[in-house]
Amino acid sequence: MNFLKNENEKWFWLVSLLAFMLIGYTGIPLIGYVLTILLFAYAFYNPKNGILMLFVYIPIRVFIIEYNPGLSYITDALVFGALFKVFWMNRKTISNLFKFKNFEYAFFAFLAIGSVAALITGVNIVNIIQQLRSFTIFYLVYYIVYRLQISRKDLVNLIWIFIWTSILILIQAMAEKLSIRNLFLPESWQAMALSAKNRVRIYGMLGNPNVLGIYLLFAFILFYTAKKKLSEFNPRHMDILNIFIAGILVLTYSRGTWGGFLVAAIAFVLLTRKWKIGLDFVKYLAIALVFVVLPLNLLTNYIESTDIGSEKVNNIQQFDVGGESGFADRIGSTFSEETVAGSQNSGRIYIVKKGFEVFSDYPIIGTGFATFGDSTTLSSSSPIYRAYEISHNFYSDNQYIQIIVQTGILGVIAFAVFLLSILWRYFKKHKESYLYVLTVSILLGGYFMGLVYNLWESDIFTLSFFALLAAASRREDLGKPIGEKL
């Protein structure tokens, strides 16, 4: 009977995914708003499934809201529906709602410093709230999941969600590549002008090759875990999925994600001392290069050589005309004189130099949230930009320089305590649980990716990491595995 119930639940997640897609394609905002209200109620009724629904919605969010903006607020509906249910469940034991670990207090201190500094700088209160939401919305997932009873069934459901969603994302990615960004994409994305080196990258349903790479990284880890630890899943099926995931991950040409994955993989192998795992990763990559990357690139090059394909290339590559594209060109240009010079004038080196210029004037608590290269400044600019001659579309693409500028020395200390206390807490116990090893390994990979991305504003990373952290924290407190040998 339990088997039949699990079978029914796996189809429920596929139906949910298809429902999001169909409602998105209707383009009728009212339907999206109605669904948002219904999902709030559903998350309140069943908070665990409400949180799991986030893993269905978040990977396709930016894709479907291009068609139906009425679906934009589902994240908040699901999170706050589940949060209110947690409050209700603990109404007779209020103290349970205020039990926090040391790393949480450090995170709260970081949020307080950034908010106070922003008020002093003169940032609009709405913008401060908007940026606080970016940092906290998926911390709330940790808060909720930690206070719920996590079971093996929940883990199985999560993997089924990743299976269905990954299959959809992989199909779209291959269609995008072979059609030269002309099929299974919103019109606004098809019309996006790209440089030669970005034109060859797969952006995917997540709308950004780096974010797509992060999602694929988590999917790969989950499927590898399912193959090794959970009897409900066919190991060969997990292998096939991971071969395609490795191939599309290569075709994102996301060097930051590759680096983060490599750091996480090395850490995992060293902590577990299972050297065969490292060999498995190499095998996946080798097979993916032969059976996914090479065929897709050859087919795409053939299509681009036709008259229709050449016209599509010209429509996309509207600047950097004549620039070279391809794996060798993108990777080989990483440390070229041209790339370094561009980075010094407007790229990552420029951002870091400009950041320390601002930091020298605001060293203690910084300029505050929504003032330097975060997601809020992209839509609302910043009160300090004019004084420092920073353009309105400035984005830091470096979590650390953003934190240094916005929260100063005190904020850096608070955020460092947050990150390092999680690392130390579970590194000490890594021999006790697979969950602890995963937490430490992914966090170390995140340390690297924070150098090149605003990682702690990334929905995919924070949703997945905070959910994992909650599972590890529950495992720690209960003193027993979640699932089989986890």
Secondary structure as GFF3:
##gff-version 3
##sequence-region A 1 486
A	DSSP	alpha_helix	2	26	.	.	.	ID=ss1
A	DSSP	alpha_helix	29	45	.	.	.	ID=ss2
A	DSSP	alpha_helix	47	57	.	.	.	ID=ss3
A	DSSP	three_ten_helix	58	60	.	.	.	ID=ss4
A	DSSP	alpha_helix	61	67	.	.	.	ID=ss5
A	DSSP	three_ten_helix	69	71	.	.	.	ID=ss6
A	DSSP	alpha_helix	74	89	.	.	.	ID=ss7
A	DSSP	three_ten_helix	94	98	.	.	.	ID=ss8
A	DSSP	alpha_helix	102	121	.	.	.	ID=ss9
A	DSSP	alpha_helix	125	136	.	.	.	ID=ss10
A	DSSP	alpha_helix	139	146	.	.	.	ID=ss11
A	DSSP	alpha_helix	152	178	.	.	.	ID=ss12
A	DSSP	alpha_helix	187	190	.	.	.	ID=ss13
A	DSSP	alpha_helix	196	199	.	.	.	ID=ss14
A	DSSP	alpha_helix	209	229	.	.	.	ID=ss15
A	DSSP	alpha_helix	235	251	.	.	.	ID=ss16
A	DSSP	alpha_helix	255	272	.	.	.	ID=ss17
A	DSSP	alpha_helix	275	288	.	.	.	ID=ss18
A	DSSP	pi_helix	289	293	.	.	.	ID=ss19
A	DSSP	alpha_helix	294	305	.	.	.	ID=ss20
A	DSSP	alpha_helix	307	316	.	.	.	ID=ss21
A	DSSP	alpha_helix	327	332	.	.	.	ID=ss22
A	DSSP	alpha_helix	337	345	.	.	.	ID=ss23
A	DSSP	alpha_helix	348	359	.	.	.	ID=ss24
A	DSSP	alpha_helix	375	380	.	.	.	ID=ss25
A	DSSP	alpha_helix	399	427	.	.	.	ID=ss26
A	DSSP	alpha_helix	434	449	.	.	.	ID=ss27
A	DSSP	three_ten_helix	455	457	.	.	.	ID=ss28
A	DSSP	alpha_helix	459	478	.	.	.	ID=ss29
###
